[in-house]
Amino acid sequence: MSFFLGIVLGIAFGLGLVIAFARSETSRSKRRRDLAAAVASFSKMSFQDSRKIFPAAFYPSWVIFSHRQKLKWLNHELIKIWPYVSEATSEIIRTSIEPVLEQYKSAILSSFKFSKLNLGTVAPQFTGVTILEDDGCGITMELELNWDGNPNIILDIRTKLGVVLPVQVKDIGFTGVFRVIFKPLTEHFPCFGAVSYSLRDKKKLDFMLKVIGGEISTIPGISDAIEETIHDAIEDSISWPVRKVVPILPGDYSDLELRPVGILEVKLVQARNLTNKDIIGKSDPFAVLYIRPIRARTKISKVISNDLNPIWNEHFEFVVEDVPTQNLVVKIYDDDGVRPPELIGCARVRLKDLHPGKVKDIWLKLVKDLEVQRDKKDRGQVHLELLYCPYDMEDETVNPFAHQLSMTSLEKAFKSGKSRTKASHIHRTPTNRKRDVILRGVLSVTVISANNLPAMDMSGKSDPYVMLSLKKMSTINNRTRVVNESLNPIWDQTFDFVVEDGLHDMLILEVWDHDTFGKDYIGRCILTLTKDSAKLHCDQLTVDEFAINLSLSYKV
């Protein structure tokens, strides 16, 4: 009897264990689902939302809840370590900046040395931190900071006249963005091989110069020469795309250093409708072009006197080092003789918008400031032709003037130079490589018709004709017949020009209204021989825009 009772109790106990285990697993599974849902919900919450649920006592001291608190904590830590950072940074500036100062010293300066260099007791203040997406091989951090420091910087400057000046740099005010790159990522602690740093954006840099025991203004030109040297040194030593690479783990990190990647060909063609900066007469415009604002890499055009629609037709070449971030900047100034030139307007082109090996013909609207886009005033336009040639562009053999100029003469110049020196093109200057490229040939121009010409006569009509010339030939070469009383004339006349240098010449077409006792100017069209166009839009007149239809062929 007791045996059967034990069997019944054992079965009941086993069933109870099974039921309890099943219910325990069900409850455990439910808790896991609830926990996963809670974790997912918390992951979507902001710091402000979490602070509404949990009191501050539930968080450790290192948890940061807001961007402002994060920066406050970061600035607090920087203040504590600033004496050590100041000493290390001062040594880096002395060893890296001083040689560059010597390189960029002005013609009136003989030597440029640091006598004292200490960054003072006031630490910079971080005002923003950004983590940028990288290619998966590194981490990029941008730190925006503001520094109104009290450094002790004294420069020993020797002029060409043998005068030694101890110049103090004081009242420094700086706002900018530093980029720090941790790359490449590795499996060994600290998990990155090197640190690269660079001044990504210099928003403001102000400082005062004072000669110890005297006034720097007593020596004409010395203050401007020192300031230009300091700015050039900063641009060429630490400003992006230049970066300083500090190895952390043993290895070769030469691929992280700055190196040229290509050449940008720029043809400054013309400008139109520029703002007049002179009270008497018209402005005397000239252009300043650069990718990196360093004197050695800045190109300046010739001055066109008394003209608001200047034609330059000048070529420049620039070394490109970082296509995604670099821009071509064009600034148009009015030459005022002995006085500093006055800015008319500026514009820029992002290099990443250019297609390698293809000429981009572009009109750029001039603005007052490239950073503050609030200028609504019409300051005119500038006309450029751009050709970006990467060093690794594949060599192609194409007839440059077959199929109606399918390949531009700028491209031909590049291809010709590259075929001659494919192995050493990085080490040769592009200017020397293309200096001997002369494209001689015959240009045939058929002036077909014009549309929507403005009325120049009292009858509401015009008697238009076209005068054709090459820029390098000062005389008018050819002219069409006069079409009487027409605003949409048809000429259909062909003219041939012997071109001595197709790379640097241009075709100019001027439309005039014929009168018995003179002529009236209607407008002008300009065609560079580096780019074909079936329809050329003319200068914007006070009436309407008109166009000339042409047919072109160029035989070399």
C-alpha positions in Angstrom: 0.0 0.0 0.0 2.8 2.4 0.9 4.5 1.5 -2.4 1.6 2.7 -4.5 1.2 5.8 -2.3 4.9 6.7 -3.0 4.4 6.2 -6.7 1.3 8.5 -6.7 3.1 11.2 -4.6 6.2 10.9 -6.9 4.2 11.4 -10.0 2.4 14.4 -8.5 5.6 15.9 -7.4 7.2 15.4 -10.8 4.2 16.9 -12.5 4.4 19.9 -10.1 8.1 20.4 -11.0 7.3 20.3 -14.7 4.4 22.7 -14.3 6.5 25.0 -12.1 9.5 24.9 -14.6 7.2 25.7 -17.5 5.6 28.6 -15.7 9.0 29.8 -14.6 10.3 29.7 -18.2 7.2 31.5 -19.5 7.6 34.2 -16.8 11.3 34.5 -17.6 10.6 34.8 -21.3 8.0 37.5 -20.6 10.5 39.4 -18.4 13.1 39.2 -21.1 10.6 40.6 -23.7 9.6 43.4 -21.4 13.3 44.2 -20.7 14.1 44.2 -24.4 11.2 46.5 -25.1 12.3 48.8 -22.2 15.9 48.9 -23.4 14.7 49.7 -26.9 12.5 52.5 -25.5 15.4 53.9 -23.4 17.7 53.8 -26.4 15.4 56.3 -28.2 15.1 58.6 -25.3 17.1 61.8 -25.0 19.1 62.9 -22.0 16.4 65.4 -21.1 13.7 62.7 -21.2 15.7 60.4 -19.0 16.2 63.1 -16.4 12.4 63.5 -16.1 12.1 59.8 -15.1 15.1 59.2 -12.9 16.6 61.6 -10.4 20.2 62.6 -10.6 21.2 60.3 -7.7 20.7 57.3 -10.0 23.5 58.5 -12.4 27.3 58.3 -11.9 29.2 61.6 -11.9 30.7 61.0 -15.3 27.4 60.7 -17.2 26.8 63.9 -19.2 23.2 64.8 -20.0 23.5 67.7 -22.5 25.9 69.2 -25.0 26.4 72.2 -22.8 27.3 70.1 -19.8 29.6 68.0 -22.0 31.5 71.1 -23.1 31.5 72.4 -19.5 33.1 69.1 -18.3 35.6 69.1 -21.2 36.6 72.7 -20.6 37.0 72.0 -16.9 39.4 69.2 -17.6 41.3 71.3 -20.1 41.8 74.0 -17.5 43.4 71.4 -15.2 45.9 70.1 -17.7 46.5 73.4 -19.6 49.9 74.1 -17.9 51.2 70.9 -19.4 49.4 71.3 -22.8 50.7 74.9 -23.0 54.3 73.8 -22.5 54.1 71.0 -25.1 52.2 73.1 -27.6 54.7 75.9 -27.3 57.5 73.5 -28.2 55.5 72.2 -31.2 54.9 75.8 -32.4 58.6 76.7 -32.1 59.9 73.6 -34.0 57.2 73.6 -36.8 56.2 77.2 -37.3 59.5 79.0 -37.0 61.0 77.4 -40.2 57.9 78.3 -42.1 58.1 81.9 -40.8 61.6 82.0 -42.2 60.3 80.7 -45.5 57.6 83.3 -45.9 59.3 86.3 -44.5 58.8 89.5 -46.5 61.4 91.1 -48.7 62.1 93.8 -46.1 62.8 91.1 -43.3 66.1 89.3 -43.0 65.3 86.8 -40.1 62.3 85.8 -38.1 62.9 84.0 -34.8 61.1 83.3 -31.5 62.8 84.9 -28.5 60.1 83.9 -26.0 57.1 81.6 -26.6 54.6 80.8 -23.9 50.9 80.4 -24.4 50.0 81.8 -21.0 47.6 80.7 -18.3 44.3 81.2 -20.0 43.1 77.9 -21.6 40.9 77.8 -24.7 37.2 77.2 -24.4 35.6 74.5 -26.4 32.3 75.7 -27.9 31.4 72.6 -30.0 32.3 69.0 -30.6 31.4 67.0 -33.7 32.1 63.4 -34.7 32.2 63.0 -38.5 31.5 59.9 -40.4 34.7 58.3 -41.8 35.4 55.5 -44.3 35.4 52.9 -41.5 39.2 53.0 -41.1 39.3 55.9 -38.6 37.5 58.4 -36.4 37.4 62.1 -37.2 36.5 64.7 -34.5 36.1 68.4 -35.0 36.6 70.7 -32.0 35.4 74.3 -32.2 37.2 76.5 -29.8 37.6 80.1 -28.7 40.7 81.5 -27.2 41.3 85.0 -25.8 44.7 84.2 -24.4 47.4 86.0 -22.5 50.5 84.5 -24.2 54.0 85.8 -23.8 55.4 85.7 -27.4 58.3 87.9 -28.4 59.8 87.7 -31.9 63.3 88.8 -32.8 63.0 90.3 -36.2 66.0 91.6 -38.2 65.3 93.8 -41.2 67.4 94.1 -44.4 68.8 97.3 -43.0 70.3 95.4 -40.1 67.9 96.8 -37.5 66.9 94.2 -34.8 63.4 94.6 -33.4 62.0 92.7 -30.4 58.3 92.5 -31.4 55.7 91.4 -28.9 52.5 89.6 -30.1 49.7 90.4 -27.7 45.9 90.5 -27.4 45.4 87.3 -29.4 41.8 86.5 -30.2 41.1 83.2 -32.0 38.1 81.3 -33.1 38.4 78.2 -35.2 37.7 74.5 -35.7 40.4 71.9 -35.2 40.1 68.5 -36.9 41.6 65.5 -35.1 41.8 62.2 -37.0 42.4 58.9 -35.3 43.6 56.6 -38.1 44.1 53.8 -38.8 42.2 51.7 -36.4 44.0 48.7 -35.1 43.5 45.7 -32.8 46.2 46.8 -30.4 45.8 49.3 -27.6 45.1 52.3 -27.9 43.3 50.9 -31.0 44.6 53.6 -33.5 48.0 53.9 -35.1 48.4 57.7 -35.4 46.7 61.0 -34.6 46.5 63.7 -37.3 45.5 67.2 -36.4 44.8 70.3 -38.5 43.2 73.7 -38.4 40.0 72.9 -40.4 38.5 76.4 -40.3 40.0 79.7 -39.1 37.0 81.9 -38.4 38.9 84.7 -36.6 42.5 85.5 -35.8 43.3 88.9 -34.3 46.5 90.0 -32.6 48.4 93.2 -31.8 52.1 93.8 -32.6 54.2 96.0 -30.3 57.9 96.8 -30.5 59.3 96.6 -27.0 60.5 100.0 -26.1 58.9 101.7 -29.1 56.1 102.0 -31.6 55.9 99.6 -34.6 54.1 102.3 -36.6 57.3 104.3 -36.7 58.8 101.9 -39.3 56.6 102.0 -42.5 55.5 98.7 -43.8 57.0 96.5 -41.0 53.7 95.7 -39.3 52.0 94.6 -42.6 55.0 92.5 -43.5 55.0 90.7 -40.1 51.2 90.1 -40.2 51.4 88.7 -43.8 54.3 86.4 -42.7 52.4 85.1 -39.7 49.2 84.4 -41.7 51.1 82.7 -44.5 53.0 80.5 -42.0 49.7 79.4 -40.3 48.1 78.6 -43.7 51.1 76.6 -44.9 51.9 74.7 -41.7 48.7 73.8 -40.0 45.6 74.9 -42.0 43.6 72.2 -43.7 44.4 70.3 -45.9 47.8 70.4 -44.3 47.9 68.1 -41.2 50.5 67.1 -38.7 50.8 63.3 -38.2 51.8 62.0 -34.7 52.6 58.2 -34.8 51.2 56.3 -31.8 52.1 52.8 -32.8 55.1 51.7 -34.9 54.2 51.8 -38.6 54.4 53.7 -41.9 51.8 56.5 -42.0 53.1 58.5 -45.0 49.7 58.0 -46.7 48.2 60.3 -44.1 50.4 63.2 -45.0 49.5 65.9 -47.5 50.3 65.3 -51.1 49.2 66.8 -54.4 46.5 64.8 -56.3 46.1 66.9 -59.5 46.3 70.2 -61.3 43.4 72.7 -61.8 43.6 74.7 -65.1 41.8 78.0 -64.8 41.1 80.3 -67.7 39.9 83.7 -66.5 37.9 84.9 -69.5 36.1 88.1 -68.6 33.7 89.8 -66.2 30.6 91.8 -66.9 28.4 94.5 -65.3 30.9 95.1 -62.5 30.0 97.6 -59.8 31.6 101.0 -60.4 33.8 101.9 -57.4 35.2 105.1 -58.8 33.6 108.5 -58.5 35.2 109.8 -61.7 35.4 107.3 -64.6 35.0 103.5 -64.2 36.7 100.9 -62.1 40.1 99.4 -63.0 39.4 95.8 -62.2 41.8 92.9 -61.7 41.3 89.4 -60.3 42.9 87.5 -57.5 42.6 83.7 -57.6 43.6 81.0 -55.1 42.8 77.6 -53.7 45.0 78.1 -50.6 45.4 81.7 -49.6 49.2 81.8 -49.5 51.1 84.5 -51.4 53.2 82.0 -53.2 50.1 80.2 -54.5 47.9 83.2 -55.2 47.5 84.3 -58.9 46.8 87.9 -59.9 45.6 89.0 -63.3 46.5 92.2 -65.1 44.6 95.4 -64.5 42.1 96.4 -67.1 41.8 100.2 -66.9 38.4 102.0 -66.9 36.2 99.1 -67.8 33.2 97.4 -66.1 33.2 94.6 -68.7 36.9 93.6 -68.7 38.4 90.8 -70.9 41.4 89.1 -69.4 41.8 85.8 -71.3 44.5 84.7 -68.8 45.6 81.2 -67.8 46.5 80.0 -64.3 47.4 76.7 -62.8 46.8 75.5 -59.2 48.0 72.4 -57.3 45.0 70.5 -55.9 45.5 68.5 -52.7 42.1 67.6 -51.4 39.2 67.7 -53.9 36.3 67.1 -51.5 37.0 70.1 -49.3 39.0 72.6 -51.4 37.5 75.5 -53.4 38.7 77.9 -56.0 38.2 81.5 -54.8 38.0 84.4 -57.2 38.1 88.0 -55.9 37.6 91.0 -58.2 39.2 94.3 -57.0 39.3 97.8 -58.2 42.9 99.1 -58.5 43.2 102.5 -56.8 46.8 103.2 -57.5 48.7 104.1 -54.3 45.7 103.3 -52.1 44.8 99.7 -51.1 42.5 98.1 -53.8 38.8 98.0 -53.1 36.9 94.7 -53.3 34.2 94.6 -56.0 33.0 91.1 -55.3 34.0 87.5 -54.9 32.9 84.0 -55.8 34.0 80.4 -55.4 33.8 77.0 -57.1 33.8 73.7 -55.2 36.3 71.4 -56.8 34.2 68.4 -56.0 31.7 69.7 -58.6 34.2 69.4 -61.4 34.4 66.4 -63.6 38.0 65.3 -64.2 39.2 65.8 -67.7 36.2 67.9 -68.7 36.2 71.6 -69.2 33.5 73.4 -67.2 32.4 76.8 -68.6 30.8 78.8 -65.8 29.5 82.3 -65.0 29.8 83.1 -61.3 27.7 85.8 -59.5 29.9 88.0 -57.4 28.9 88.5 -53.7 30.3 90.7 -50.9 31.2 87.9 -48.6 31.6 84.2 -49.2 30.6 83.2 -45.7 27.6 85.5 -45.0 25.2 85.0 -47.8 23.0 88.0 -47.2 24.2 90.2 -50.1 21.4 91.0 -52.6 23.2 93.7 -54.5 24.1 92.9 -58.1 27.9 93.2 -58.2 28.4 91.6 -61.6 29.6 88.2 -62.9 32.9 86.6 -63.7 33.4 84.0 -66.5 35.8 81.1 -66.0 36.7 77.9 -67.8 37.9 75.2 -65.5 39.7 71.9 -66.2 40.7 69.5 -63.3 43.4 67.0 -64.3 44.1 64.3 -61.7 47.6 62.9 -61.8 46.3 59.4 -62.2 44.0 60.2 -65.2 44.4 57.5 -67.8 46.2 58.4 -71.0 44.0 58.7 -74.0 44.9 59.4 -77.6 42.1 61.4 -79.2 42.1 63.9 -82.1 41.6 67.2 -80.2 39.7 68.9 -83.0 37.8 66.0 -84.6 34.0 65.9 -84.5 33.6 69.6 -83.8 36.1 70.1 -81.1 35.2 66.9 -79.2 38.3 67.4 -77.1 39.3 70.9 -75.8 42.7 72.4 -76.4 43.2 72.5 -72.7 42.7 68.8 -72.6 45.1 68.4 -75.6 47.7 70.4 -73.7 47.4 68.1 -70.7 47.5 65.0 -72.8 50.5 66.2 -74.8 52.4 67.0 -71.6 51.4 63.7 -70.0 52.5 61.5 -72.9 55.9 63.1 -72.9 56.5 62.6 -69.2 54.1 60.0 -67.9 56.5 58.7 -65.2 57.7 62.0 -63.8 54.6 64.3 -64.2 54.3 64.7 -60.4 57.7 66.2 -60.1 57.6 68.6 -63.1 55.7 71.9 -62.9 52.7 72.0 -65.2 53.6 75.5 -66.4 56.9 74.2 -67.8 55.2 71.1 -69.2 52.7 73.2 -71.3 54.7 76.2 -72.1 55.7 74.9 -75.5 52.2 73.8 -76.5 51.1 76.0 -79.3 48.0 75.1 -81.3 48.3 76.7 -84.7 45.5 76.2 -87.3 42.7 77.8 -89.2 39.4 78.7 -87.5 36.3 78.9 -89.8 33.4 80.8 -88.4 30.0 80.9 -90.0 27.8 83.7 -88.6 24.3 82.4 -89.2 21.9 84.7 -87.5 20.9 86.7 -84.4 17.7 86.7 -82.3 15.9 89.3 -80.3 18.3 92.3 -81.0 17.3 95.5 -79.3 15.8 98.3 -81.4 18.4 101.1 -81.9 16.5 103.3 -84.4 13.5 105.5 -84.1 11.6 103.2 -86.4 11.8 100.4 -83.9 14.3 98.4 -86.0 18.0 98.1 -86.3 20.5 97.7 -89.2 22.8 95.1 -87.6 26.1 93.8 -88.7 28.8 91.8 -86.9 32.5 92.6 -86.5 34.8 89.6 -85.8 38.4 89.7 -84.4 40.8 87.6 -82.5 41.9 88.8 -79.0 45.7 88.8 -79.8 45.1 90.8 -83.0 44.2 94.3 -82.1 42.7 95.1 -85.5 39.2 94.0 -86.7 39.7 91.2 -89.2 36.3 90.7 -90.7 32.7 92.0 -90.7 29.4 90.8 -92.1 27.1 92.7 -94.4 24.5 95.0 -93.0 20.9 93.6 -92.7 18.6 96.6 -92.9 15.7 97.0 -90.6 15.7 93.7 -88.8 15.8 92.5 -85.2 16.3 88.9 -86.2 18.9 89.2 -89.0 20.2 86.3 -91.1 23.8 86.6 -92.4 25.0 83.1 -93.2 28.6 84.3 -94.0 31.8 82.4 -93.4 35.2 83.8 -92.3 38.5 82.1 -91.9 41.1 83.1 -89.3 44.8 82.0 -89.1 45.2 81.2 -85.4 48.8 81.4 -84.0 48.0 80.1 -80.5 44.6 78.4 -80.1 45.2 77.7 -76.4 45.5 81.4 -75.4 43.4 83.2 -78.0 39.7 83.9 -78.2 37.2 85.0 -80.8 35.3 88.3 -80.2 32.1 89.2 -82.0 30.6 92.7 -81.7 27.2 93.5 -83.0 26.7 97.1 -84.2 23.8 99.1 -85.7 24.7 100.8 -88.9 23.8 104.5 -89.2 24.5 106.9 -92.0 26.6 109.1 -89.8 28.1 106.5 -87.5 27.2 103.3 -85.6 25.6 102.3 -82.4 27.0 99.5 -80.2 24.5 96.7 -79.5 26.5 94.0 -77.7 29.5 91.6 -77.6 30.0 87.9 -77.6 33.2 86.1 -76.6 34.2 82.6 -77.7 37.3 80.9 -76.1 38.9 78.4 -78.5 39.2 75.8 -75.7 35.5 75.1 -75.8 33.0 74.7 -78.7 29.5 76.2 -78.5 26.7 76.2 -81.1 24.9 79.1 -79.4 26.6 81.9 -77.6 24.7 84.0 -75.2 25.8 87.6 -75.3 26.2 90.3 -72.6 23.2 91.2 -70.7 22.0 94.5 -72.0 19.6 97.0 -70.5 16.8 95.8 -72.8 16.8 92.1 -73.4 19.2 89.2 -73.9 20.0 88.3 -77.4 21.9 85.4 -79.0 24.1 84.8 -82.0 24.0 81.4 -83.8 27.4 80.2 -85.1 28.9 77.3 -86.9 32.6 76.6 -86.0 35.4 74.3 -87.2 39.0 74.4 -86.3 41.7 72.6 -88.3 45.3 72.2 -87.0 
